[in-house]
Amino acid sequence: MVVAAWEDRGYAYFNWGTTAPEHRYDRFLVRWTSASDPGGTQREFGGGTAGRIRVLERNTGAYVFTVEGCDIGTFGHTCRQGWTLKASTPN
């Protein structure tokens, strides 16, 4: 999976490329950190094979993102492939 992060007009963007045809996920977990949120934030996004999010920038430093694809079962999430490499915005 290819991951990329960039900034544009006050937002930090994160894109994760396709996991097809091998994997189609029920949900994606995305984590990011920044100077204003050093503990990080994790959110769950719709599934499929790829995705993109944007985060309102709250500082002038870099944003660092990572994503993990998960399937949802009776007893919670199963995330077999693990987290991707990190991608960060230029600042």
C-alpha positions in Angstrom: 0.0 0.0 0.0 1.3 3.5 -0.9 0.7 6.2 1.7 1.2 10.0 1.2 0.7 13.2 3.2 0.7 16.8 2.1 -0.6 20.2 3.1 -2.8 22.6 1.2 -4.8 25.7 2.2 -4.8 25.1 6.0 -5.4 21.3 5.9 -3.2 18.3 6.2 -4.2 15.5 3.8 -3.4 11.8 4.1 -4.0 9.3 1.2 -3.6 5.5 1.4 -3.5 3.6 -1.9 -5.3 0.5 -2.9 -5.0 -2.8 -1.1 -6.9 -4.6 -4.0 -7.2 -7.3 -5.1 -5.8 -9.1 -2.0 -7.6 -7.2 0.7 -10.9 -5.4 1.2 -11.4 -4.0 4.7 -14.5 -3.3 6.7 -12.8 -0.2 8.3 -9.6 1.7 8.3 -8.0 3.0 11.5 -6.0 6.2 11.0 -3.6 7.7 13.6 -2.0 11.1 13.4 0.2 13.3 15.6 1.2 16.9 15.5 2.9 19.5 17.6 -0.5 20.6 19.0 -1.6 16.9 19.6 1.6 15.0 20.5 -0.4 12.2 22.1 -2.1 11.6 18.8 -5.6 11.1 17.5 -7.1 7.9 16.1 -10.2 7.7 14.1 -12.1 5.0 12.3 -13.1 5.5 8.6 -15.2 3.6 6.1 -13.8 0.4 4.6 -12.9 -0.7 1.1 -9.5 -0.8 -0.5 -8.2 2.8 -0.3 -9.0 6.2 1.3 -8.2 9.8 2.0 -8.8 12.2 4.9 -8.1 15.8 5.7 -7.3 17.4 9.0 -7.6 21.1 9.9 -4.1 22.3 10.6 -3.8 23.7 14.1 0.0 24.5 14.0 2.8 25.1 11.6 4.6 21.8 12.3 4.4 18.5 10.5 1.6 16.0 10.8 2.5 12.3 10.9 0.0 9.7 9.7 -0.3 5.9 9.6 -3.2 3.6 8.7 -4.3 0.0 9.4 -7.0 -2.0 7.6 -9.4 -4.0 9.8 -12.3 -6.3 9.6 -15.1 -6.2 12.1 -16.3 -9.5 13.8 -18.5 -10.5 16.6 -15.8 -9.8 19.2 -14.3 -6.6 17.8 -11.7 -5.6 15.1 -9.2 -8.0 13.5 -6.3 -6.1 11.9 -4.1 -8.8 10.4 -1.6 -6.7 8.3 -0.6 -4.2 11.0 0.1 -0.4 10.6 1.7 1.0 7.5 4.9 3.0 7.4 4.4 6.7 8.5 3.8 9.5 6.1 4.3 13.1 7.2 3.6 16.6 5.8 6.6 18.7 4.8 6.8 21.1 7.8 
